Amino acid sequence: GIILSVALGRGIPTGLYIWVALAILALFFAEPLTNLIKRQRPLFHGSGMEIAVQSFFELFEALISYVSNTLSYVRLGAFAVAHVGLSMVVFLIADMVSTGPAGGLISGLVVVIGNLAIILFEGLIVAIQTLRLEYYELFGKFFKGEGVPFKPLTLPEMECQPYQRIEERSRA
């Protein structure tokens, strides 16, 4: 496919540029194309400048979304590389302790405990990433800045007497 073509130095096929340009045009003209498919009239709502500006920013947002989602999946590759690195360290330590007396037993314990530590560590990372995805990416799609403004709890002002020592109060 495309990746193999680029890897072999042949470059990106010209047909791919045409498909990308057509996809960008389809995103730019999404509203009138949708209205055309649904047979709704008018195809355009608003003035020409409004439509152009709105279409540009919707296209820009879609492209940014594609890039950010792609980078988000690169994060998964980084997790895989981190897993391999941690596993290499565990097995390297197991190999180092295997030469001593009872080395096989200690080496086995290092492998088991090391893998348990890796599983716990990666579980923590997955839990953190899940919370991040829920709170920042999922909930952000449904947030509408409406509601009752926050008013912090306040206490009424009270008149305070100056501090006096117990001896001074008993004399008064």
C-alpha positions as CSV (number, residue, x, y, z in Angstrom):
1,G,0.0,0.0,0.0
2,I,0.9,3.6,0.6
3,I,3.3,3.0,3.5
4,L,5.2,0.4,1.4
5,S,5.4,2.8,-1.5
6,V,6.8,5.6,0.7
7,A,9.2,3.2,2.4
8,L,10.6,2.0,-0.9
9,G,11.2,5.6,-2.0
10,R,8.5,5.8,-4.7
11,G,6.7,8.6,-3.0
12,I,3.0,9.2,-2.5
13,P,0.9,8.2,-5.5
14,T,-0.7,11.1,-7.4
15,G,-4.1,9.5,-7.0
16,L,-3.9,9.8,-3.3
17,Y,-3.5,13.6,-3.5
18,I,-6.6,13.7,-5.6
19,W,-8.6,11.6,-3.0
20,V,-7.3,13.8,-0.2
21,A,-8.3,17.0,-2.1
22,L,-11.8,15.6,-2.8
23,A,-12.2,14.6,0.9
24,I,-11.2,18.2,2.0
25,L,-13.7,19.7,-0.5
26,A,-16.4,17.3,0.8
27,L,-15.7,18.5,4.3
28,F,-15.7,22.1,3.2
29,F,-19.1,21.8,1.5
30,A,-20.6,19.4,4.1
31,E,-23.7,21.4,4.7
32,P,-24.8,21.9,1.1
33,L,-23.9,18.3,0.2
34,T,-26.0,17.0,3.2
35,N,-28.9,19.2,2.2
36,L,-28.6,18.0,-1.4
37,I,-28.6,14.3,-0.3
38,K,-31.6,14.9,2.0
39,R,-33.3,17.0,-0.8
40,Q,-33.7,20.0,1.5
41,R,-33.9,23.5,0.2
42,P,-32.2,25.9,0.3
43,L,-28.8,24.2,0.0
44,F,-27.0,27.1,1.7
45,H,-28.2,28.9,4.9
46,G,-26.8,32.4,5.3
47,S,-24.7,34.8,3.2
48,G,-21.8,33.6,1.1
49,M,-19.2,35.0,3.5
50,E,-20.9,33.4,6.6
51,I,-20.9,30.0,4.8
52,A,-17.3,30.3,3.7
53,V,-16.0,31.3,7.2
54,Q,-18.1,28.7,9.0
55,S,-17.0,26.0,6.5
56,F,-13.4,27.0,6.9
57,F,-13.4,26.8,10.6
58,E,-15.4,23.5,10.6
59,L,-12.8,22.1,8.2
60,F,-9.9,23.4,10.3
61,E,-11.5,21.8,13.5
62,A,-11.9,18.5,11.7
63,L,-8.3,18.5,10.5
64,I,-7.0,19.4,14.0
65,S,-9.2,16.6,15.4
66,Y,-7.7,14.1,13.0
67,V,-4.2,15.1,13.9
68,S,-4.8,15.0,17.7
69,N,-6.5,11.6,17.5
70,T,-3.6,10.3,15.5
71,L,-1.2,11.6,18.1
72,S,-3.3,10.1,20.8
73,Y,-2.9,6.6,19.2
74,V,0.9,7.2,19.0
75,R,0.7,7.3,22.8
76,L,-0.4,3.7,22.7
77,G,2.8,2.8,20.8
78,A,4.8,4.6,23.5
79,F,3.1,2.5,26.1
80,A,4.2,-0.6,24.2
81,V,7.8,0.6,24.0
82,A,7.7,1.4,27.8
83,H,6.4,-2.2,28.5
84,V,9.2,-3.7,26.5
85,G,11.8,-1.5,28.3
86,L,10.4,-2.5,31.7
87,S,10.3,-6.2,30.8
88,M,13.9,-6.0,29.6
89,V,15.0,-4.5,32.9
90,V,13.2,-7.3,34.9
91,F,14.8,-10.1,32.8
92,L,18.2,-8.4,32.9
93,I,18.0,-8.3,36.7
94,A,16.8,-11.9,36.8
95,D,19.8,-12.9,34.7
96,M,22.2,-11.0,36.9
97,V,21.0,-12.8,40.1
98,S,20.8,-16.2,38.5
99,T,24.6,-16.8,38.8
100,G,24.7,-16.9,42.7
101,P,23.7,-19.7,45.0
102,A,20.0,-20.6,44.7
103,G,20.1,-18.4,41.6
104,G,17.3,-20.2,39.8
105,L,14.9,-19.6,42.7
106,I,15.8,-15.9,43.2
107,S,15.7,-15.4,39.4
108,G,12.2,-16.8,39.2
109,L,11.1,-14.6,42.1
110,V,12.6,-11.5,40.4
111,V,10.7,-12.4,37.2
112,V,7.4,-13.0,39.0
113,I,7.6,-9.9,41.3
114,G,8.9,-7.8,38.4
115,N,6.1,-8.7,36.2
116,L,3.6,-8.1,38.9
117,A,5.1,-4.6,39.5
118,I,4.9,-3.9,35.7
119,I,1.2,-5.1,35.6
120,L,0.4,-2.8,38.6
121,F,2.3,0.1,37.1
122,E,0.7,-0.2,33.7
123,G,-2.7,-0.7,35.4
124,L,-2.2,2.7,37.1
125,I,-1.2,4.3,33.8
126,V,-4.4,2.9,32.1
127,A,-6.6,4.1,35.0
128,I,-5.1,7.6,34.7
129,Q,-5.5,7.7,30.9
130,T,-9.1,6.4,31.3
131,L,-10.0,9.2,33.7
132,R,-8.3,11.8,31.4
133,L,-10.3,10.6,28.4
134,E,-13.5,10.6,30.3
135,Y,-13.2,14.0,32.0
136,Y,-11.4,16.0,29.4
137,E,-12.4,14.5,26.1
138,L,-15.8,12.9,26.6
139,F,-17.4,15.3,29.1
140,G,-16.1,18.3,27.2
141,K,-18.3,17.3,24.3
142,F,-21.4,17.7,26.4
143,F,-20.5,20.7,28.5
144,K,-22.7,23.8,27.9
145,G,-21.6,26.7,30.1
146,E,-25.1,27.1,31.5
147,G,-26.5,26.9,35.0
148,V,-26.3,28.8,38.3
149,P,-23.1,30.8,38.9
150,F,-21.1,29.6,41.8
151,K,-21.5,31.7,45.0
152,P,-19.1,30.7,47.8
153,L,-20.5,30.2,51.3
154,T,-20.0,33.3,53.3
155,L,-20.6,33.9,57.0
156,P,-22.1,37.1,58.3
157,E,-19.6,39.5,59.9
158,M,-19.4,39.3,63.6
159,E,-18.0,41.8,66.1
160,C,-15.0,40.3,67.9
161,Q,-13.6,41.4,71.2
162,P,-9.9,41.9,71.4
163,Y,-8.0,38.9,72.9
164,Q,-7.4,39.2,76.7
165,R,-5.6,36.8,79.0
166,I,-7.6,35.0,81.6
167,E,-6.0,37.0,84.4
168,E,-7.0,40.3,82.7
169,R,-10.6,39.1,82.3
170,S,-10.9,38.2,85.9
171,R,-9.7,41.6,87.1
172,A,-12.2,43.4,84.9
